[in-house]
Every structure is written in structure tokens, then in C-alpha cells.
Amino acid sequence: MSTARADLRFDRSFTVTAWVRLDEKSGTTTAVSLDGDHTSKFRLGHVRDSQHRLGSWIFEMAESDSESATITKAALSTLETEVNTWVHLAGVYDADSGKLWLYVNGLRLGDGTLQNAWDADGGLQIGRGKSEGIPTEFWPGAVDDVRLYTGGLTADRIETLVRSYLDTENPSVPQFPEGSAVRAPDSEHPDEVFLVVGGARITVLDENEYLGTGRTWEQVMRVPHAALMLLPDTMRDGTLVTTPNSNQVWVIENGQRKPSDESENVQVIPTRTLEEYPIATA
């Protein structure tokens, strides 16, 4: 599916959004793109190659309309829960800074920097890209509700857009994978890292405390600050946790902790955080 042309200037700020369903991870595949003469002006889709072995969502732009153009990417690793299901992708280009941002489900954030802006007047393409002047990178799945906006939407607007589709009991609270490590590049403290355990936001004080939980820096996801701040600071009941260098598992109940014999789905949190939950008395 395509349009004759898109009535926007793509050397200026713009946003493209779409709901996509990826049925398989195979090579580079494009859900939405805009045709140039020789290559796609932008691509919104997925890639699996030697640099992205587990697969990554991508929003990318070519530095020029040529067959050998350098490609600038904003990419985020694909979570297993994001395959064979509907996922919201948003690509934002800010012409003033040259920055590209990719949002996945309004929460996760990746970025890149474009060095050379150029316009394209080709058609908007649904389900494919363009390379060396020919259609390619066909999408293995489905694409729905594609939108183009003049200007770069803010993180708050993208989060609101995604939330407007959701039919949940509490759509205002974002859902992050259990045990995630996240930081918010758009906050006053962009290097501050948090854990998401039991649906709660847990502050990490320093590098030693973070690494002590057994996580690596490669696991840290970038998310919008507005989404992160919606998380509560108390873990939900039933959350199973332990601390570094401990064999004791605890279950959180009513703001307290009780010993547990469970051994699966246990998250490691800082000792300091566990001590904020008093031991329940009989």
C-alpha cells in the first residue's frame, strides 16, 4: 500500500507513528517508509543482523538520496514480549538538533544524530522500504493506523497517544518488564538508574549498588521521564525479592516482607531497599 506523495517537508521536523505486528525476525524489514529516488528517506521497522543479533526496532534516515548513503539509526532491542503482538512505534526527527528518537509503546527510547538533512517527495510506503532504486525489505506481519505529523511530538504527547488506544483498568500507569533497569535521558539527572520491580520504581544510589544486583549496563533501557515518574515507589503484594549474596527469598505483603520458600521469578534488589520493608510479625 502506498500514497502518491506525502504532503510534508522531510528536511524539517516530523513524526511518524504506526501500530505494527512482527510475525518473524528476519533481516531488515520495513513497516513504514518514504520513497526517495534511490533509497528510503526514512524507515520505521525492525532489523536482525550481526550488530543486532536478537533483533531491534529501528527508526532510520539516510544521509542522502544515493545508493551508498550512510544510514543513521535509532534502535532498541526487541523484547520477546513484543513479537507476534501489536506494538506501537513512533519515529521523531528534530531538524534543529539533528536528533532521531524512536519510541516503543510510548515508553522505551532510543536515539541517533543525522548529519545531513534532505527532502524527498516520493510516496509513503506501507510494508516495504526502498534500496538501490527498487522496493525491498518487505514487512513480515501487519501494519495499522499509520500517522504523519508536522513537527516532532514530545515524549508526553507520544505517551498520551499510545495510552489513548489502551483498554485497561489503569491506563495511566505504564507497564515495564519485571526486573527492568531504566534511566530517563530527558530528566534533570539523565544518568540516574532505576530498577522496576513489583511494578515500582526503585532508586539505585551508585554503580556498585547497581552491579551488585547482577545486572549489566547493557541492560539499561532509556525511557521518557514522564512515564518513569508514573510508577509507584512501593512494590505490589506478592513480589518475590532477594538481595545480593543472600539465599533468603522474601515476599512483599502490605508494605512488609515475609520469608518465602519460592525460587522462581525472584528479583534481586539492593539491601537498602529491602530494609525499607519491615519483617512482618505474626
C-alpha positions, 0 to 999 in steps of 0.5 A: 500500500502506498500514497502518491506523495506525502504532503510534508517537508522531510528536511524539517521536523516530523513524526511518524507513528504506526501500530505494527505486528512482527510475525518473524525476525528476519533481516531488515524489514520495513513497516513504514517508509518514504520513497526517495529516488534511490533509497528510503528517506526514512524507515520505521521497522525492525532489523536482525543482523550481526550488530543486532543479533536478537533483533531491534526496532529501528527508526532510520534516515539516510544521509542522502538520496544515493545508493551508498548513503550512510544510514543513521539509526535509532534502535532498541532491542526487541523484547520477546514480549513484543513479537507476534503482538501489536506494538506501537512505534513512533519515529521523531526527527528534530531538524534543529538538533539533528536528533532521531528518537524512536519510541516503543509503546510510548515508553522505551527510547532510543536515539541517533544524530543525522548529519545531513538533512534532505527532502524527498517527495516520493510516496509513503510506503506501507510494508516495504522500504526502498534500496538501490532504486527498487522496493525491498525489505518487505514487512513480515506481519501487519501494519495499522493506523499509520500517522504523519505529523508536522513537527516532532511530538514530545515524549508526553504527547507520544505517551498520551497517544499510545495510552489513548488506544489502551483498554485497561483498568489503569491506563495511566500507569505504564507497564515495564518488564519485571526486573527492568533497569531504566534511566530517563535521558530527558530528566534533570539527572539523565544518568540516574538508574532505576530498577522496576520491580513489583511494578515500582520504581526503585532508586539505585544510589551508585554503580556498585549498588547497581552491579551488585544486583547482577545486572549489566549496563547493557541492560539499561533501557532509556525511557521518557521521564514522564512515564518513569515518574508514573510508577509507584515507589512501593512494590505490589503484594506478592513480589518475590525479592532477594538481595545480593549474596543472600539465599533468603527469598522474601515476599512483599505483603502490605508494605512488609516482607515475609520469608518465602520458600519460592525460587522462581521469578525472584528479583534481586534488589539492593539491601537498602531497599529491602530494609525499607520493608519491615519483617512482618510479625505474626 
